[in-house]
Amino acid sequence: MAGSNTYTSQGDFTWTCPAGVTSVKVEVWGGGGGGGGGNAAAAAGGGGGGAFAQLTSYNTTPGANYVLTVGNGGGGAAANTNGTAGNNSVFRHSNNANAAWAQGGGGGVRGRNAGNGAAGTTANSSGNTTYAGGNGSSRNTTTTTYPGAGGGGAGSANAGTAGGNTAPPLAGGAGGTGGNVGGNGGNTVSADNGSTGFQAGGGGAGGAAANKLGGTGGVGKIVISWTSQTWSTNANVGVGVECDDFEKAALNELASVGVGVAIGPTEKAALNELASVSVGIECDDFEVRYISSTAPVNVGVRTQDSENADFVRTASVGVTIVISTSSSKTGGLTTGTTCWGHSTGVTETNIRTFTSNWTGTGTISGSGDSEKLELDVGEYMESEVINTGSNTVTLLQNFYGSGDNRTLKYKQGSSEANCNADSWHTYSTPFSSTGYVKIRIEA
C-alpha cells in the first residue's frame, strides 16, 4: 500500500517509519533567500532560489524515528540592508547523522550595491539527485530604481531559473519542474516592497527605491513517500482474509494491529488478543466475537442475532461502533468517549453523526446505527476537531464489510487552530493529547 508524508512548515519534525515500510523516497527543498532592501535612490536585488536533493531509495526500519528540518525562507530585508539567506532543509538517519540536505538560496543585495542573491547549489547539497535553484537578479542596470526578481526554487526534475531585471512588473524566476515543482521567485514592483517567493524555495524580490523592503523567501519542503508495505504475521500489523464455515481466525496475536475480514456462520474470531489494536469485520448468525479483551483498544463491527460482542472499555475516542439491539452485550464504552455513527444501545459522552461532522472524498451513507463511511481506494474522510483535554487518547475504527485495509491518522494541538495546522500522524498506539484531536481515515 502506497503512502506519503509531506512537511511544508518550517521547523524540526520526527517521522516514524510505518509498519511494513522498508524503503522510501525522500525529497528535500531548501528555503529561498530574502530580497534585499532598497535605499533612497536605488532598488535592491532579488534572493536566490533554494536547491533540491533526493534519496531515490532509502532503506528504513519500521518503527524507527527519523528527524528532519524544513528550512525557513530568508527574511525580507529592511531599507538599504542585504536580504537573509534561506535555511537548509535536512533529512537525517535514525542515528541523527545527516542523510540528505538541500541548500537554501542566498539573500539579495541591498540598494546601495548592485548585486543579486546566489542560488542554492548542488555542490552544497547532498542526495542521489540534486538540482540548483535559480539566481536572484540584481537591480536594473539602466534604471536603478527597478528592483531584481527572486530566483526560482529547484524542482524534482531540473533546476530553477534566474529572476529577470528588466522594467517592472516582471515575474520572478520559474521554479524547476518534475513530479514536485519548485516555487516561483517573487515578482518585482516598480515602486513598492518586494513580493514574497513561493514554496518550495522561491527567492523573494528586491525592494524598490525610496527605501522599500525586500520580499521574504519561500519556505522549503520535505516529502517522504513509499510504494509498498511488507506485512508479516510477526510484525506490527497482521491481516487475515475470508474465513468460511467452522473456521477460526487467530490473527497476529502478539502484534500491534490485527485485522480480520469477513467471517461467516458458526465461526469464531479470536483477533489479536494481546495486542494494542484489533479490528474484526461483519460477524453473522450464532457467531462469537472475542476481541482483544486485555488490550487498551478494541474494535468490533455489527453483531447480529444470537451473537456476543465483548468490548474493552478503556478508549477515549471511538469511531463508528455499532451493536444491534439483539446483541447479548449491554452497556458500552466508559464516560469520556466520543463516538460517530452510533446513536442507541451504547453509553457515551458525545454521540455524533458522520453527516455534517466528517468531510472528504468518501461517501457517508445510512443513518442511526447503520450510518457509515464508504471509501474506495485513494479516498479519505476527515473528522471535526474534538476537545480531548490533556488525556491519553485511543482511536478506534470498525469495518462493515470486507475490503482493503484503512489507514487511521490524526492531528493534535493545544488549540483548534494548532490542531488543524499539525501534520498528519499515522496512528498505531494510544498517545497523549495536548488538548485537541482530529481524525482521518484513508483507503
N, C-alpha and C positions, 0 to 999 in steps of 0.2 A: 504494500500500500504506500503510495507516494505521499509526501508531506513537505512542509517548509515552515520556517520561522523567519520573519523579516523585522529588522530593528532600524527604525527611522528617527528615533530621538537621540540626541547627543548624550553621552554618559557611558558608564560601565554596566554590563549586564552579565548574568550567568545563564548559559544554555545547558540544560540537562539532556543528554542523549536519550531518546526514547527507547523503549524495549524493542529488540529485534533490529535496530539500525546499526550497521557496522561500517557504513561508508557514506559520506556526504560530499556535496559540492559547497564550497564556501566562496562567496563573492563579497569584495570589500571595496568601498569608495572612501577616499579622503575628503575632508571638508574643503570648500572653496575659500580662496583668500578674500579678504575685505578690500573694498575700493579705497583709494587714497582720498584725502580731503583737499578741496580747492582752497586757494588763498584769495586775496582781494582781487588780483589781476589775472590769474591763470587757473585753469582746470587741472584735475589730477588724473592719474592713470587707474585702469581697472585691475581688480585682483585676478590671480591665476586660477584655473580650474584644478580640482583635485584629481589624483591619479586613481587607477583601478587595478586590483590584484585578485587572482582567482586560484583556489586549490581545486583542481578538477575532480579528484577522487581522494578524499582524505579519510583515512581509517579511524573509526571511532569505537569507543567501548560503551555499550548500553549502560545507562545509569551514571556514567561519569559526568562531571561538571567541567565546562569549558568557559573561561572568562573572555569577554570581548569588550572592546571600546569603540564606540561610534564617535568619530571626530567632529567637533563643532565647526561651523563656518567661522572664518575670521571676522572680527568686528569691523564695521564701517568706521572710517577714521573721522576725527574731528577736523575742523578747518586747519589747513596747512600742516597736516600730520599724515605720515605713512599709514596705510592700512595694515591690519594684523593678519599674519599668515593663518590659513586654516589648519586645524589639528589633524594628525594622522589617525586613521582607523586601523584597529589591530584585532585579529583573532588569535587566541592563544591555545597551546596544547593543554592537556589536563594537568601537567606539571607547572603551568603558568609561564612557560617559555613561549616567546613569540613564534607563531606558525606562519602567519601571512599578514602583511600590512600594506597600506596604500598611503602615499604621502599627500598631505594637504597642499593646496595652492598657496603661492606667495602673496603678500599684501601689495596693493597698488601704491605707486609713488605719489607723494604729495604735490600740490600745485606749484610749489616753488621750484621743483626739479622735474624735468621731462624724463619719464621712465614708466615702466609697467611692472605688474606683478607676474613673476615667473610661475609656470605651471608646475604641479606636482609631477615628478619624473619617474620613469621606470627604474632608473639607477638607484633611487632612494625608496623603492617599493620592493616587495618580495612575494612571489607566488609562481605557480606553473605558467600562468599567463598574466602579463601586465601591460597596461596602456597608460600613456601620459595624458594629463589634462591639456587644455589649450591655454596659451599665454594670454594674460590680460593685455589690453592695448594701452599705449601711452596716450597722452592728450594729443589733439590735433596739432601738427607742427606749424600749420599756416595760421589757423585761427585758434590761438592758445586758450580761449575761453571754452572750447569744446572738449569735454572730458573723454577718456577712454572707456571702452566697454569691458565687462568681465569675460574671462575665458570660459569655455565650456568644460564641464566635467567629463572624464573619460567614460566610455561605455564598455559593455562586456565583449564587444567585437572590434572596436577601434578607438583611437584617441579622440579627445575633444578638440574643437577648433578654436583658433585665436579670436579675440574680440577685434572689432574694427575701430577706426578713429577718424572717420570722415564726419561730415556735418550731421549733427543730431537732427531728429531722433534716429538711432540705428539699433539693431538687435545685438545682444551680446553673442559671443561665440556659441555655436551649436554644441550640445552635448553629444558624446560618442554614441553610436547605435549598437544594436545587438538585442539579445533576449531581455536584457536590462539596460536601459539607456542612462547616460549621464545627464545632469541638469544643465540647462542653458545658462550662459552668463547673463549678468544684469544688463539691461538696456541703458543707453545714455539719454540724458535730458539736458538741453542746452543751457538752462538757467535754473537748475534745481539740484537737490540731493541725488546721489547715485542710487539706482534701484538695486534691490536685493537679488543675489544669484539664486537659481533654482536648485532643489535637491535632485540628484545627488551630486554635490561638489561643484556647482556653478560658481564662478567668481563674481563678486559684487562690482558694480560700475563705479567709476570715479565721480567725485563731486565736481560740479561746475565752478566757474569763477564766482566771485562775491562770497567766498568763504562757505561754500556748500559742502555738506557732509558726504563721505563715501558710503556706498551700499554694503550691507553685510553679505558675507559669503554663504552659499548654501550648505546645509548640514550634510555630513557623509551618510553612509548607509552600509548595513551588512545583511546578507541573505544567506541562510543555511537551508539547503534542500536535499532531499533524498528520493530515490525512485522505488525502493522496495524495503520491506522489513522481513527478517527471517524469524520464524516462530519456532519455539522448542517447548516440549512438554515439561522441561525442567527450567525454563526461563521465566521471565516475569509475566508472560501472557500465555495462557493455554486456550486452545479453541477446539471444541468438539462439534461435529455437524451430523444431524439427521440420524437419530436413534429410532428404531422401529420396535414392534411388539416384543414385550417381555425382556427388553434390553435394559442395561444400566449404564448411565453416563457418569463416569468418575473422572472429572476433568481437572488436571493440573492442581492437585490438592494442596501442594506446598508452594505454589507460585503467588504472585501478587494480584493477578487478574485471571479469572476463569470464565469462559464463555461457552454455554451450551445452546444448541439450536434445534428447535422442532422435535420435541419428544412426544410420542403418540400413546395410545391406550395401554393401560396397565404397566407402564414403565415407571422407573424411579430415577430421579436426577439427584445425584449427590455431588454438588458442584463446589469445588474449591473450599472445603470445609475449614481449612486452617489459614486461609489467605485473607487479604485485605479487602478484595472486591470480588463479588460473584455476580454473574449475570445468567439468568435462566429464562427460557423463552417458551411460551404457549404450551401449558400442560392441560390435557383434556381428561375425559372420563376416568374416575377412580384412581387418579394418579396421586403420588405423594411428592410434595415439594419440601426437601430438607436442605436448606440453603445457608451455608456459612453461619452456623449457629454460634460460633465462637469468634467471629471476625467483627471488626468495627463497622464494616459496611456490608449491606446485603441488598440484592435487588431481585424481586420476583415479579412475574407478569401474569396477570389474568388467570386465576384459578377458577375452575367451574365445577358444578355438580357436587360429587362427594369427595372433593379434593381437600387437601390440608396444606395451608400456607403458613410456614413457620418463619417469622421475620425477626431479625435482630433489631433492637430498638434503641440504638445509640447514635443515629445520624442527626446532623444539623440541617442539611438541605436535601430535599428529595425531589426527584423529577419523575412524574407520571407513575405513581404506584397505584395499581388497580386491583381490587379484590371483589369478586362478585358477592351478592347478598347471600348466596348459598354456601359460601366458604365456612368451614368449621372453625376458623380462627377469628376471634373478636378482638377489638381494641386496635392499636396501631402504633405509630411512632411516638416518641416522647415529646412533651411540650418543647417548643423551640424550633420545630420543623416547619419548613416552607415546602409545599407540595403543589406542583402544577399538574393538571389533567386528572384530578380525582376530587369528588365533592361529597361522597357519602361513605359511611361504614368505617372510616379511619379518623382517629382524633389527631388533629394537627393544629398548630397555632395559626398558620396562614395557608388557607386553601385558595389556590389561584387557578385561573384558566390559562391555557396557551393563547387563546384568542385575545387579541389586544395587548398581550404582555410579552409575546415572542415574535420576532421578525426574522426574515431571511429569505433564502431562495427555495426552501422546502415548502410543504403544504401542511396546514392544520385541518384535521378532519374530525368528525364526530362531535359529541358534546357529553357533559357529565362524566360518568365512569368510563365512557367509550371515547372520550376525546384523546387524540394522539397526534404526534408529529410523524409525517411521512417524508422520507428523504431518499432521493435517487443518488447514484454515485456522483460526487462532485458538489452536492448541495449541502447547505448548512442552515441552522436556525440559532438565534441568539436570544437570551432571556432579558428581562428587565433587570435593573440593578437592585439587589437586596441588601438591606442593612442588617448585617450579622452580628455587629459588635465585635469586640476583641475576643473571639472564641475559636476553638478548633472546629473547622468546617469539613464535613464529609459529603461528597456528592454522589447521588445515586441516579442510575438511569435504568430503564427497562425496555424490552422489545415486545411487540405484539405479534411478530411472525419471523420466520427465518429470513436470512439475508446476510449481507456483508456486515462486518464489524463497524461500529460507530466510534469515533474518537471524541472524548469528552475533554473540553478545555475550560479554563476560567481566567478571569481578570480579577484583581483586587486592588483596593486603595483605601487611604484614610478618609476620603470623601468620594461622593458620587463622580465628580469630575476627574479625580485622580484614578478612580477605578476604570472609567471609560478610556483614559489615556494610557493605561497599562498595556503591555504586550500580552498576547495570549500564551498561557502556560498549559502544557499537556498534563491532565490530571492523572495521578497514579495512586497517591496515598493522601489521607487527611492532612490538612495544612492549617496553620494558624492565620486567621484573617486579621487584617489591620482595620476592618470596620465595614467594608462594602465589597460585595462579590457579584460578578456577572458570569453567566454560563453560556457555552457554545457547544453545539453538537454538530459534528461533521461526518458526512458519509464518505 
